[in-house]
Amino acid sequence: MFQHLNPRLVGVAAMLSLAAPAAIAQQATPLKAVEQSLAATSSMTARFTQSDGRGRTQSGTLSLQRPGKIRFEYGAGANMVMVGDGKNLTFVDYEVGQKSAWPIARSPLAVLLSPQPNLGRIARVEPQTNPGVVIVRARDARRPEFGTLLLAFSKNSAAPGGLMLEGWTAIDAQNKRTTVKLDGQRYNVAIPAGAFTYREPVKRGR
């Protein structure tokens, strides 16, 4: 799914949030509660830690604005960013002066960034022994090349809709996994429009 990224970062995935009235979350099925919560979320910020199948990690801050906009700002020393501008996801590596882009609709992040979340056809809730955890597996069988997204929520009365998005795992068509863990989540906050832009990389000479 993320095969266009350079070897410095194998796969990136993305993003998420929730916010629906607690009464709705209690009355609806778990999947419908997640769907309603996503639809009610206008924005989200959080800190993230990202790891791949080889144990490599990156950390930074996440900004999300539905529909279609997201930014992964990697921490000091990483010198890279991934931005969703409403149509495309663009990964920029400033160290090597390269960028890669692909449509949001062809990535697992489409589940989180869709203007009208509709999980009924493509997602299911995974059985859990812990009643305080909700895991949703989203995969479009008609488009398996777009990959799979596993969303992890914890039940938390202090969170919007009584559910807190704790992170996710994105699995691409080559079965490569990227896991993102969140903390410091804040929902429906103001985010500057400039957060979803990026400066062009400068190509390095050979």
Solvent accessible surface area in square Angstrom, and as a share of the most:
residue,aa,sasa,rsa
1,M,15,0.07
2,F,10,0.04
3,Q,115,0.51
4,H,106,0.47
5,L,16,0.08
6,N,25,0.13
7,P,112,0.71
8,R,80,0.29
9,L,10,0.05
10,V,38,0.22
11,G,5,0.04
12,V,0,0.00
13,A,0,0.00
14,A,0,0.00
15,M,0,0.00
16,L,0,0.00
17,S,0,0.00
18,L,0,0.00
19,A,11,0.08
20,A,8,0.06
21,P,81,0.51
22,A,55,0.42
23,A,55,0.43
24,I,63,0.32
25,A,24,0.19
26,Q,147,0.66
27,Q,156,0.69
28,A,25,0.19
29,T,88,0.51
30,P,76,0.48
31,L,34,0.17
32,K,90,0.38
33,A,3,0.03
34,V,0,0.00
35,E,21,0.10
36,Q,62,0.28
37,S,0,0.00
38,L,0,0.00
39,A,58,0.45
40,A,50,0.39
41,T,2,0.01
42,S,63,0.40
43,S,6,0.04
44,M,0,0.00
45,T,31,0.18
46,A,8,0.07
47,R,134,0.49
48,F,3,0.01
49,T,62,0.36
50,Q,5,0.02
51,S,34,0.22
52,D,22,0.11
53,G,72,0.69
54,R,191,0.70
55,G,54,0.52
56,R,95,0.35
57,T,85,0.49
58,Q,53,0.23
59,S,59,0.38
60,G,15,0.14
61,T,71,0.41
62,L,1,0.01
63,S,23,0.15
64,L,0,0.00
65,Q,61,0.27
66,R,25,0.09
67,P,77,0.49
68,G,6,0.06
69,K,67,0.29
70,I,0,0.00
71,R,46,0.17
72,F,0,0.00
73,E,70,0.31
74,Y,11,0.04
75,G,31,0.30
76,A,116,0.90
77,G,76,0.73
78,A,9,0.07
79,N,69,0.35
80,M,6,0.03
81,V,4,0.02
82,M,0,0.00
83,V,2,0.01
84,G,0,0.00
85,D,75,0.39
86,G,35,0.33
87,K,163,0.69
88,N,61,0.31
89,L,0,0.00
90,T,9,0.06
91,F,2,0.01
92,V,0,0.00
93,D,0,0.00
94,Y,21,0.08
95,E,90,0.41
96,V,56,0.32
97,G,3,0.03
98,Q,102,0.45
99,K,92,0.39
100,S,25,0.16
101,A,58,0.45
102,W,14,0.05
103,P,51,0.32
104,I,12,0.06
105,A,71,0.55
106,R,141,0.52
107,S,4,0.02
108,P,6,0.04
109,L,0,0.00
110,A,29,0.23
111,V,20,0.11
112,L,0,0.00
113,L,2,0.01
114,S,35,0.23
115,P,96,0.60
116,Q,150,0.67
117,P,15,0.09
118,N,109,0.56
119,L,3,0.01
120,G,56,0.53
121,R,123,0.45
122,I,37,0.19
123,A,13,0.10
124,R,139,0.51
125,V,51,0.29
126,E,32,0.14
127,P,128,0.81
128,Q,80,0.36
129,T,144,0.84
130,N,81,0.42
131,P,110,0.69
132,G,26,0.25
133,V,46,0.26
134,V,10,0.06
135,I,33,0.17
136,V,0,0.00
137,R,64,0.23
138,A,2,0.01
139,R,109,0.40
140,D,20,0.10
141,A,78,0.61
142,R,177,0.65
143,R,107,0.39
144,P,63,0.39
145,E,95,0.42
146,F,36,0.15
147,G,9,0.09
148,T,10,0.06
149,L,1,0.00
150,L,28,0.14
151,L,0,0.00
152,A,29,0.22
153,F,1,0.00
154,S,27,0.17
155,K,121,0.51
156,N,58,0.30
157,S,118,0.76
158,A,94,0.73
159,A,7,0.05
160,P,39,0.24
161,G,7,0.06
162,G,18,0.17
163,L,10,0.05
164,M,31,0.14
165,L,0,0.00
166,E,70,0.31
167,G,4,0.04
168,W,6,0.02
169,T,19,0.11
170,A,2,0.01
171,I,16,0.08
172,D,10,0.05
173,A,56,0.43
174,Q,103,0.46
175,N,108,0.55
176,K,106,0.45
177,R,116,0.42
178,T,4,0.02
179,T,39,0.23
180,V,1,0.00
181,K,139,0.59
182,L,12,0.06
183,D,63,0.33
184,G,37,0.36
185,Q,30,0.13
186,R,147,0.54
187,Y,29,0.11
188,N,76,0.39
189,V,35,0.20
190,A,106,0.82
191,I,24,0.12
192,P,102,0.64
193,A,88,0.68
194,G,49,0.48
195,A,19,0.15
196,F,10,0.04
197,T,82,0.48
198,Y,66,0.25
199,R,152,0.56
200,E,103,0.46
201,P,22,0.14
202,V,106,0.61
203,K,175,0.74
204,R,144,0.52
205,G,76,0.73
206,R,290,1.06
